[in-house]
Amino acid sequence: MPGYRPEPDRDSRAWWERVARREFAVQECDACGTLRFPPRAFCAACRTEGWRWREVAPEGKVESWIVSRQPFVPGLRDPYLVVMVRLKAVPGGLMYGNWRAERPPEAGERVRGVFTQVDEELIVLDWMPESCIAIRSGENSPAD
């Protein structure tokens, strides 16, 4: 597939492997219990390097969004919306993803992650309004 693809690094590789299995998890510090996203080698709260993965619901609120007119990934309509979501489980955690609704997002709107199969090898986590999950459950599997 031409276009830009995620390039996992030391900190994000295990997260992308979980997404490929349609799992959503964040890191939890072994010492202080702080949840964090994106994945990092050490805890910003206590500087400990020990951590484990903790599965959480991919839920949050729309913080902001942009309209992209640059088609980075084949198959995405041009223009398309990219949302920045503040994760419910990790208040300081922000995550970006494509918007999967026919209408624009609203600031503070509650959303849920949905796994999108881009091609045979790549699955990404996109965002959909909670109100639309039941309607489109046959098209995308809600992340649980």
VMD Tcl script that builds the backbone (N, CA, C; Angstrom):
set m [mol new atoms 432]
animate dup $m
set s [atomselect $m all]
$s set {name element resname resid chain x y z} {
  {N N MET 1 A 0.844 -1.174 0.000}
  {CA C MET 1 A 0.000 0.000 0.000}
  {C C MET 1 A 0.887 1.235 0.000}
  {N N PRO 2 A 0.775 2.085 -0.996}
  {CA C PRO 2 A 1.535 3.328 -0.970}
  {C C PRO 2 A 0.962 4.278 0.074}
  {N N GLY 3 A 1.681 5.310 0.371}
  {CA C GLY 3 A 1.225 6.276 1.368}
  {C C GLY 3 A 1.956 6.073 2.679}
  {N N TYR 4 A 1.618 6.901 3.649}
  {CA C TYR 4 A 2.265 6.845 4.949}
  {C C TYR 4 A 1.641 5.768 5.811}
  {N N ARG 5 A 2.489 5.037 6.503}
  {CA C ARG 5 A 2.041 4.003 7.426}
  {C C ARG 5 A 2.653 4.287 8.789}
  {N N PRO 6 A 2.001 3.853 9.854}
  {CA C PRO 6 A 2.611 4.010 11.173}
  {C C PRO 6 A 3.961 3.292 11.203}
  {N N GLU 7 A 4.911 3.900 11.848}
  {CA C GLU 7 A 6.235 3.298 12.005}
  {C C GLU 7 A 6.488 3.097 13.489}
  {N N PRO 8 A 6.132 1.911 14.009}
  {CA C PRO 8 A 6.322 1.659 15.439}
  {C C PRO 8 A 7.785 1.814 15.842}
  {N N ASP 9 A 7.983 2.376 17.033}
  {CA C ASP 9 A 9.326 2.509 17.588}
  {C C ASP 9 A 9.410 1.668 18.863}
  {N N ARG 10 A 10.492 1.817 19.591}
  {CA C ARG 10 A 10.708 1.038 20.816}
  {C C ARG 10 A 9.526 1.158 21.772}
  {N N ASP 11 A 8.985 2.357 21.923}
  {CA C ASP 11 A 7.918 2.577 22.888}
  {C C ASP 11 A 6.536 2.191 22.377}
  {N N SER 12 A 6.300 2.295 21.090}
  {CA C SER 12 A 4.943 2.067 20.569}
  {C C SER 12 A 4.735 0.705 19.916}
  {N N ARG 13 A 5.788 -0.074 19.674}
  {CA C ARG 13 A 5.665 -1.345 18.953}
  {C C ARG 13 A 4.625 -2.283 19.593}
  {N N ALA 14 A 4.711 -2.472 20.908}
  {CA C ALA 14 A 3.773 -3.385 21.580}
  {C C ALA 14 A 2.344 -2.848 21.515}
  {N N TRP 15 A 2.182 -1.522 21.524}
  {CA C TRP 15 A 0.841 -0.949 21.413}
  {C C TRP 15 A 0.241 -1.268 20.045}
  {N N TRP 16 A 1.018 -1.087 18.981}
  {CA C TRP 16 A 0.527 -1.384 17.631}
  {C C TRP 16 A 0.214 -2.871 17.481}
  {N N GLU 17 A 0.981 -3.741 18.142}
  {CA C GLU 17 A 0.690 -5.180 18.098}
  {C C GLU 17 A -0.662 -5.460 18.749}
  {N N ARG 18 A -0.963 -4.771 19.829}
  {CA C ARG 18 A -2.275 -4.926 20.469}
  {C C ARG 18 A -3.398 -4.425 19.560}
  {N N VAL 19 A -3.201 -3.294 18.925}
  {CA C VAL 19 A -4.211 -2.759 18.006}
  {C C VAL 19 A -4.463 -3.762 16.880}
  {N N ALA 20 A -3.425 -4.410 16.395}
  {CA C ALA 20 A -3.587 -5.417 15.338}
  {C C ALA 20 A -4.480 -6.568 15.807}
  {N N ARG 21 A -4.531 -6.795 17.112}
  {CA C ARG 21 A -5.412 -7.833 17.691}
  {C C ARG 21 A -6.742 -7.228 18.157}
  {N N ARG 22 A -6.960 -5.961 17.793}
  {CA C ARG 22 A -8.183 -5.234 18.163}
  {C C ARG 22 A -8.330 -5.097 19.678}
  {N N GLU 23 A -7.224 -4.748 20.315}
  {CA C GLU 23 A -7.191 -4.497 21.751}
  {C C GLU 23 A -6.742 -3.053 21.970}
  {N N PHE 24 A -7.279 -2.419 23.005}
  {CA C PHE 24 A -6.857 -1.064 23.341}
  {C C PHE 24 A -6.328 -1.069 24.765}
  {N N ALA 25 A -5.095 -0.641 24.934}
  {CA C ALA 25 A -4.466 -0.627 26.254}
  {C C ALA 25 A -3.584 0.604 26.388}
  {N N VAL 26 A -3.358 0.977 27.636}
  {CA C VAL 26 A -2.448 2.073 27.971}
  {C C VAL 26 A -1.433 1.509 28.959}
  {N N GLN 27 A -0.364 2.228 29.183}
  {CA C GLN 27 A 0.630 1.788 30.145}
  {C C GLN 27 A 0.202 2.195 31.549}
  {N N GLU 28 A 0.526 1.324 32.515}
  {CA C GLU 28 A 0.289 1.614 33.926}
  {C C GLU 28 A 1.616 1.477 34.658}
  {N N CYS 29 A 2.011 2.502 35.392}
  {CA C CYS 29 A 3.271 2.508 36.122}
  {C C CYS 29 A 3.232 1.469 37.243}
  {N N ASP 30 A 4.294 0.653 37.345}
  {CA C ASP 30 A 4.394 -0.349 38.414}
  {C C ASP 30 A 4.527 0.297 39.793}
  {N N ALA 31 A 5.137 1.468 39.858}
  {CA C ALA 31 A 5.413 2.093 41.152}
  {C C ALA 31 A 4.254 2.928 41.675}
  {N N CYS 32 A 3.722 3.844 40.845}
  {CA C CYS 32 A 2.697 4.770 41.348}
  {C C CYS 32 A 1.305 4.536 40.764}
  {N N GLY 33 A 1.185 3.649 39.774}
  {CA C GLY 33 A -0.124 3.334 39.203}
  {C C GLY 33 A -0.646 4.331 38.189}
  {N N THR 34 A 0.149 5.335 37.848}
  {CA C THR 34 A -0.286 6.325 36.867}
  {C C THR 34 A -0.499 5.670 35.509}
  {N N LEU 35 A -1.642 5.973 34.885}
  {CA C LEU 35 A -1.902 5.507 33.531}
  {C C LEU 35 A -1.344 6.530 32.563}
  {N N ARG 36 A -0.762 6.037 31.457}
  {CA C ARG 36 A -0.182 6.976 30.503}
  {C C ARG 36 A -0.379 6.528 29.059}
  {N N PHE 37 A -0.525 7.538 28.219}
  {CA C PHE 37 A -0.569 7.376 26.773}
  {C C PHE 37 A -0.145 8.713 26.189}
  {N N PRO 38 A 0.699 8.715 25.191}
  {CA C PRO 38 A 1.238 7.584 24.439}
  {C C PRO 38 A 2.278 6.808 25.248}
  {N N PRO 39 A 2.608 5.589 24.769}
  {CA C PRO 39 A 3.589 4.755 25.468}
  {C C PRO 39 A 4.946 5.447 25.565}
  {N N ARG 40 A 5.562 5.303 26.731}
  {CA C ARG 40 A 6.879 5.878 26.982}
  {C C ARG 40 A 7.707 4.908 27.814}
  {N N ALA 41 A 9.014 5.101 27.824}
  {CA C ALA 41 A 9.929 4.209 28.540}
  {C C ALA 41 A 9.857 4.397 30.052}
  {N N PHE 42 A 9.442 5.583 30.529}
  {CA C PHE 42 A 9.398 5.822 31.971}
  {C C PHE 42 A 8.178 6.668 32.318}
  {N N CYS 43 A 7.827 6.636 33.596}
  {CA C CYS 43 A 6.668 7.368 34.097}
  {C C CYS 43 A 7.028 8.835 34.323}
  {N N ALA 44 A 6.258 9.736 33.773}
  {CA C ALA 44 A 6.497 11.164 33.960}
  {C C ALA 44 A 6.186 11.608 35.391}
  {N N ALA 45 A 5.343 10.853 36.097}
  {CA C ALA 45 A 4.968 11.237 37.457}
  {C C ALA 45 A 6.043 10.884 38.481}
  {N N CYS 46 A 6.655 9.678 38.356}
  {CA C CYS 46 A 7.622 9.251 39.374}
  {C C CYS 46 A 8.975 8.823 38.793}
  {N N ARG 47 A 9.112 8.868 37.487}
  {CA C ARG 47 A 10.350 8.549 36.761}
  {C C ARG 47 A 10.743 7.069 36.805}
  {N N THR 48 A 9.831 6.202 37.210}
  {CA C THR 48 A 10.098 4.766 37.237}
  {C C THR 48 A 10.014 4.202 35.826}
  {N N GLU 49 A 10.872 3.231 35.542}
  {CA C GLU 49 A 10.855 2.599 34.223}
  {C C GLU 49 A 9.958 1.365 34.160}
  {N N GLY 50 A 9.508 0.851 35.278}
  {CA C GLY 50 A 8.662 -0.346 35.292}
  {C C GLY 50 A 7.218 -0.018 34.959}
  {N N TRP 51 A 6.604 -0.840 34.110}
  {CA C TRP 51 A 5.212 -0.623 33.728}
  {C C TRP 51 A 4.627 -1.922 33.171}
  {N N ARG 52 A 3.319 -1.934 32.997}
  {CA C ARG 52 A 2.603 -3.062 32.372}
  {C C ARG 52 A 1.477 -2.468 31.535}
  {N N TRP 53 A 0.935 -3.282 30.627}
  {CA C TRP 53 A -0.203 -2.847 29.821}
  {C C TRP 53 A -1.472 -3.070 30.619}
  {N N ARG 54 A -2.398 -2.118 30.506}
  {CA C ARG 54 A -3.709 -2.245 31.137}
  {C C ARG 54 A -4.766 -1.951 30.084}
  {N N GLU 55 A -5.633 -2.927 29.858}
  {CA C GLU 55 A -6.717 -2.718 28.889}
  {C C GLU 55 A -7.741 -1.767 29.481}
  {N N VAL 56 A -8.142 -0.805 28.673}
  {CA C VAL 56 A -9.167 0.172 29.063}
  {C C VAL 56 A -10.117 0.339 27.883}
  {N N ALA 57 A -11.267 0.881 28.163}
  {CA C ALA 57 A -12.215 1.161 27.081}
  {C C ALA 57 A -11.685 2.339 26.268}
  {N N PRO 58 A -11.729 2.245 24.943}
  {CA C PRO 58 A -11.283 3.362 24.106}
  {C C PRO 58 A -12.366 4.433 24.027}
  {N N GLU 59 A -12.454 5.198 25.092}
  {CA C GLU 59 A -13.472 6.236 25.200}
  {C C GLU 59 A -12.802 7.560 25.495}
  {N N GLY 60 A -13.458 8.614 25.090}
  {CA C GLY 60 A -12.933 9.932 25.389}
  {C C GLY 60 A -13.874 11.015 24.911}
  {N N LYS 61 A -13.321 12.219 24.854}
  {CA C LYS 61 A -14.077 13.374 24.381}
  {C C LYS 61 A -13.266 14.090 23.322}
  {N N VAL 62 A -13.967 14.621 22.339}
  {CA C VAL 62 A -13.310 15.379 21.277}
  {C C VAL 62 A -12.722 16.652 21.885}
  {N N GLU 63 A -11.441 16.798 21.707}
  {CA C GLU 63 A -10.737 17.991 22.186}
  {C C GLU 63 A -10.646 19.017 21.059}
  {N N SER 64 A -10.327 18.542 19.855}
  {CA C SER 64 A -10.135 19.421 18.707}
  {C C SER 64 A -10.172 18.570 17.443}
  {N N TRP 65 A -10.148 19.232 16.292}
  {CA C TRP 65 A -10.088 18.511 15.023}
  {C C TRP 65 A -9.573 19.429 13.934}
  {N N ILE 66 A -9.141 18.794 12.857}
  {CA C ILE 66 A -8.710 19.534 11.669}
  {C C ILE 66 A -9.332 18.876 10.452}
  {N N VAL 67 A -9.433 19.642 9.388}
  {CA C VAL 67 A -9.841 19.095 8.106}
  {C C VAL 67 A -8.556 18.954 7.290}
  {N N SER 68 A -8.227 17.716 6.944}
  {CA C SER 68 A -7.019 17.472 6.151}
  {C C SER 68 A -7.391 17.433 4.673}
  {N N ARG 69 A -6.668 18.176 3.909}
  {CA C ARG 69 A -6.878 18.182 2.467}
  {C C ARG 69 A -5.735 17.456 1.754}
  {N N GLN 70 A -4.807 16.910 2.539}
  {CA C GLN 70 A -3.676 16.153 2.010}
  {C C GLN 70 A -3.981 14.662 2.161}
  {N N PRO 71 A -4.162 13.920 1.075}
  {CA C PRO 71 A -4.489 12.491 1.186}
  {C C PRO 71 A -3.257 11.645 1.514}
  {N N PHE 72 A -2.963 11.464 2.809}
  {CA C PHE 72 A -1.800 10.694 3.223}
  {C C PHE 72 A -2.004 9.196 3.056}
  {N N VAL 73 A -3.237 8.733 3.200}
  {CA C VAL 73 A -3.515 7.301 3.123}
  {C C VAL 73 A -4.499 7.046 1.996}
  {N N PRO 74 A -4.161 6.152 1.072}
  {CA C PRO 74 A -5.083 5.839 -0.018}
  {C C PRO 74 A -6.427 5.352 0.525}
  {N N GLY 75 A -7.473 5.702 -0.143}
  {CA C GLY 75 A -8.806 5.263 0.251}
  {C C GLY 75 A -9.534 6.260 1.128}
  {N N LEU 76 A -8.825 7.205 1.722}
  {CA C LEU 76 A -9.501 8.215 2.527}
  {C C LEU 76 A -9.975 9.329 1.619}
  {N N ARG 77 A -11.194 9.763 1.893}
  {CA C ARG 77 A -11.737 10.862 1.089}
  {C C ARG 77 A -10.917 12.121 1.321}
  {N N ASP 78 A -10.872 12.925 0.325}
  {CA C ASP 78 A -10.169 14.191 0.434}
  {C C ASP 78 A -11.196 15.301 0.268}
  {N N PRO 79 A -11.455 16.129 1.212}
  {CA C PRO 79 A -10.836 16.221 2.537}
  {C C PRO 79 A -11.449 15.229 3.535}
  {N N TYR 80 A -10.752 15.026 4.648}
  {CA C TYR 80 A -11.264 14.174 5.711}
  {C C TYR 80 A -10.907 14.792 7.054}
  {N N LEU 81 A -11.637 14.374 8.083}
  {CA C LEU 81 A -11.466 14.937 9.421}
  {C C LEU 81 A -10.555 14.063 10.276}
  {N N VAL 82 A -9.650 14.709 10.987}
  {CA C VAL 82 A -8.804 14.055 11.978}
  {C C VAL 82 A -9.141 14.690 13.317}
  {N N VAL 83 A -9.501 13.852 14.298}
  {CA C VAL 83 A -9.864 14.370 15.612}
  {C C VAL 83 A -8.759 14.103 16.624}
  {N N MET 84 A -8.666 15.001 17.598}
  {CA C MET 84 A -7.801 14.814 18.760}
  {C C MET 84 A -8.736 14.503 19.915}
  {N N VAL 85 A -8.533 13.348 20.538}
  {CA C VAL 85 A -9.419 12.864 21.588}
  {C C VAL 85 A -8.670 12.836 22.920}
  {N N ARG 86 A -9.303 13.384 23.950}
  {CA C ARG 86 A -8.775 13.280 25.313}
  {C C ARG 86 A -9.335 11.987 25.888}
  {N N LEU 87 A -8.441 11.054 26.215}
  {CA C LEU 87 A -8.856 9.734 26.684}
  {C C LEU 87 A -9.499 9.800 28.068}
  {N N LYS 88 A -10.596 9.077 28.238}
  {CA C LYS 88 A -11.309 9.048 29.516}
  {C C LYS 88 A -10.445 8.425 30.613}
  {N N ALA 89 A -9.769 7.319 30.311}
  {CA C ALA 89 A -8.958 6.610 31.300}
  {C C ALA 89 A -7.667 7.341 31.645}
  {N N VAL 90 A -7.197 8.178 30.728}
  {CA C VAL 90 A -5.931 8.898 30.912}
  {C C VAL 90 A -6.198 10.377 30.627}
  {N N PRO 91 A -6.652 11.139 31.620}
  {CA C PRO 91 A -7.043 12.528 31.379}
  {C C PRO 91 A -5.995 13.360 30.643}
  {N N GLY 92 A -4.725 13.130 30.871}
  {CA C GLY 92 A -3.684 13.870 30.168}
  {C C GLY 92 A -3.322 13.250 28.834}
  {N N GLY 93 A -3.925 12.109 28.505}
  {CA C GLY 93 A -3.597 11.392 27.279}
  {C C GLY 93 A -4.421 11.871 26.104}
  {N N LEU 94 A -3.732 12.241 25.043}
  {CA C LEU 94 A -4.392 12.670 23.815}
  {C C LEU 94 A -4.065 11.685 22.711}
  {N N MET 95 A -5.049 11.409 21.871}
  {CA C MET 95 A -4.862 10.475 20.773}
  {C C MET 95 A -5.546 11.038 19.536}
  {N N TYR 96 A -4.931 10.814 18.402}
  {CA C TYR 96 A -5.474 11.281 17.129}
  {C C TYR 96 A -6.033 10.112 16.339}
  {N N GLY 97 A -6.998 10.394 15.499}
  {CA C GLY 97 A -7.541 9.368 14.629}
  {C C GLY 97 A -8.525 9.976 13.646}
  {N N ASN 98 A -8.876 9.200 12.672}
  {CA C ASN 98 A -9.858 9.652 11.680}
  {C C ASN 98 A -11.243 9.685 12.308}
  {N N TRP 99 A -12.058 10.598 11.824}
  {CA C TRP 99 A -13.437 10.756 12.276}
  {C C TRP 99 A -14.322 9.872 11.422}
  {N N ARG 100 A -15.135 9.037 12.052}
  {CA C ARG 100 A -16.005 8.106 11.337}
  {C C ARG 100 A -17.471 8.432 11.569}
  {N N ALA 101 A -17.888 9.564 11.035}
  {CA C ALA 101 A -19.294 9.960 11.098}
  {C C ALA 101 A -19.574 10.851 9.906}
  {N N GLU 102 A -20.820 10.931 9.527}
  {CA C GLU 102 A -21.221 11.719 8.364}
  {C C GLU 102 A -21.339 13.211 8.665}
  {N N ARG 103 A -21.242 13.566 9.927}
  {CA C ARG 103 A -21.349 14.971 10.328}
  {C C ARG 103 A -20.061 15.387 11.030}
  {N N PRO 104 A -19.838 16.686 11.159}
  {CA C PRO 104 A -18.630 17.152 11.861}
  {C C PRO 104 A -18.695 16.834 13.354}
  {N N PRO 105 A -17.539 16.725 13.997}
  {CA C PRO 105 A -17.527 16.516 15.450}
  {C C PRO 105 A -17.908 17.792 16.185}
  {N N GLU 106 A -18.206 17.636 17.467}
  {CA C GLU 106 A -18.512 18.777 18.326}
  {C C GLU 106 A -17.531 18.768 19.499}
  {N N ALA 107 A -17.061 19.918 19.896}
  {CA C ALA 107 A -16.136 20.018 21.028}
  {C C ALA 107 A -16.767 19.385 22.266}
  {N N GLY 108 A -16.022 18.538 22.949}
  {CA C GLY 108 A -16.502 17.879 24.155}
  {C C GLY 108 A -17.377 16.669 23.916}
  {N N GLU 109 A -17.635 16.336 22.666}
  {CA C GLU 109 A -18.498 15.199 22.325}
  {C C GLU 109 A -17.864 13.885 22.762}
  {N N ARG 110 A -18.679 13.010 23.337}
  {CA C ARG 110 A -18.196 11.694 23.760}
  {C C ARG 110 A -18.039 10.790 22.539}
  {N N VAL 111 A -16.895 10.113 22.483}
  {CA C VAL 111 A -16.582 9.248 21.353}
  {C C VAL 111 A -16.049 7.909 21.849}
  {N N ARG 112 A -16.073 6.964 20.926}
  {CA C ARG 112 A -15.543 5.631 21.186}
  {C C ARG 112 A -14.668 5.226 20.016}
  {N N GLY 113 A -13.617 4.496 20.330}
  {CA C GLY 113 A -12.720 4.007 19.294}
  {C C GLY 113 A -13.328 2.852 18.525}
  {N N VAL 114 A -13.069 2.820 17.239}
  {CA C VAL 114 A -13.468 1.708 16.376}
  {C C VAL 114 A -12.234 1.285 15.582}
  {N N PHE 115 A -12.059 -0.012 15.460}
  {CA C PHE 115 A -10.925 -0.521 14.703}
  {C C PHE 115 A -11.278 -0.542 13.222}
  {N N THR 116 A -10.392 -0.016 12.411}
  {CA C THR 116 A -10.601 0.043 10.978}
  {C C THR 116 A -9.497 -0.744 10.284}
  {N N GLN 117 A -9.905 -1.715 9.487}
  {CA C GLN 117 A -8.961 -2.513 8.708}
  {C C GLN 117 A -8.601 -1.711 7.458}
  {N N VAL 118 A -7.363 -1.202 7.396}
  {CA C VAL 118 A -6.921 -0.386 6.271}
  {C C VAL 118 A -6.570 -1.270 5.088}
  {N N ASP 119 A -5.843 -2.347 5.343}
  {CA C ASP 119 A -5.486 -3.330 4.325}
  {C C ASP 119 A -5.221 -4.652 5.040}
  {N N GLU 120 A -4.646 -5.613 4.350}
  {CA C GLU 120 A -4.425 -6.930 4.954}
  {C C GLU 120 A -3.509 -6.887 6.174}
  {N N GLU 121 A -2.638 -5.891 6.247}
  {CA C GLU 121 A -1.640 -5.849 7.311}
  {C C GLU 121 A -1.867 -4.774 8.365}
  {N N LEU 122 A -2.698 -3.789 8.083}
  {CA C LEU 122 A -2.803 -2.641 8.985}
  {C C LEU 122 A -4.214 -2.424 9.510}
  {N N ILE 123 A -4.304 -2.314 10.836}
  {CA C ILE 123 A -5.531 -1.928 11.531}
  {C C ILE 123 A -5.199 -0.668 12.310}
  {N N VAL 124 A -6.087 0.324 12.259}
  {CA C VAL 124 A -5.904 1.556 13.022}
  {C C VAL 124 A -7.125 1.782 13.901}
  {N N LEU 125 A -6.973 2.656 14.874}
  {CA C LEU 125 A -8.079 3.013 15.748}
  {C C LEU 125 A -8.594 4.379 15.325}
  {N N ASP 126 A -9.842 4.438 14.911}
  {CA C ASP 126 A -10.500 5.677 14.531}
  {C C ASP 126 A -11.526 6.020 15.607}
  {N N TRP 127 A -12.214 7.140 15.441}
  {CA C TRP 127 A -13.149 7.620 16.454}
  {C C TRP 127 A -14.521 7.896 15.857}
  {N N MET 128 A -15.545 7.524 16.642}
  {CA C MET 128 A -16.932 7.669 16.220}
  {C C MET 128 A -17.751 8.178 17.406}
  {N N PRO 129 A -18.744 9.029 17.150}
  {CA C PRO 129 A -19.608 9.462 18.255}
  {C C PRO 129 A -20.270 8.253 18.910}
  {N N GLU 130 A -20.368 8.283 20.226}
  {CA C GLU 130 A -21.007 7.161 20.926}
  {C C GLU 130 A -22.409 6.909 20.406}
  {N N SER 131 A -23.103 7.965 20.020}
  {CA C SER 131 A -24.475 7.821 19.539}
  {C C SER 131 A -24.558 7.033 18.232}
  {N N CYS 132 A -23.474 6.912 17.498}
  {CA C CYS 132 A -23.482 6.208 16.207}
  {C C CYS 132 A -23.020 4.755 16.299}
  {N N ILE 133 A -22.483 4.340 17.430}
  {CA C ILE 133 A -21.904 2.998 17.539}
  {C C ILE 133 A -22.925 1.914 17.222}
  {N N ALA 134 A -24.104 1.979 17.811}
  {CA C ALA 134 A -25.108 0.939 17.590}
  {C C ALA 134 A -25.565 0.904 16.136}
  {N N ILE 135 A -25.644 2.058 15.506}
  {CA C ILE 135 A -26.110 2.139 14.127}
  {C C ILE 135 A -25.137 1.475 13.167}
  {N N ARG 136 A -23.845 1.651 13.383}
  {CA C ARG 136 A -22.834 1.168 12.455}
  {C C ARG 136 A -22.072 -0.048 12.940}
  {N N SER 137 A -22.589 -0.765 13.931}
  {CA C SER 137 A -21.845 -1.862 14.533}
  {C C SER 137 A -21.498 -2.959 13.532}
  {N N GLY 138 A -22.240 -3.093 12.470}
  {CA C GLY 138 A -21.917 -4.099 11.467}
  {C C GLY 138 A -20.762 -3.708 10.574}
  {N N GLU 139 A -20.475 -2.410 10.442}
  {CA C GLU 139 A -19.405 -1.938 9.565}
  {C C GLU 139 A -18.045 -1.968 10.238}
  {N N ASN 140 A -17.945 -1.457 11.456}
  {CA C ASN 140 A -16.702 -1.440 12.224}
  {C C ASN 140 A -16.965 -2.058 13.572}
  {N N SER 141 A -16.027 -2.822 14.073}
  {CA C SER 141 A -16.171 -3.411 15.391}
  {C C SER 141 A -15.803 -2.381 16.432}
  {N N PRO 142 A -16.716 -2.058 17.364}
  {CA C PRO 142 A -16.320 -1.148 18.429}
  {C C PRO 142 A -15.187 -1.775 19.212}
  {N N ALA 143 A -14.248 -0.965 19.616}
  {CA C ALA 143 A -13.135 -1.461 20.423}
  {C C ALA 143 A -13.637 -1.655 21.837}
  {N N ASP 144 A -13.383 -2.781 22.406}
  {CA C ASP 144 A -13.806 -3.047 23.801}
  {C C ASP 144 A -12.631 -3.447 24.639}
}
mol reanalyze $m
mol bondsrecalc $m
mol representation Tube
mol addrep $m
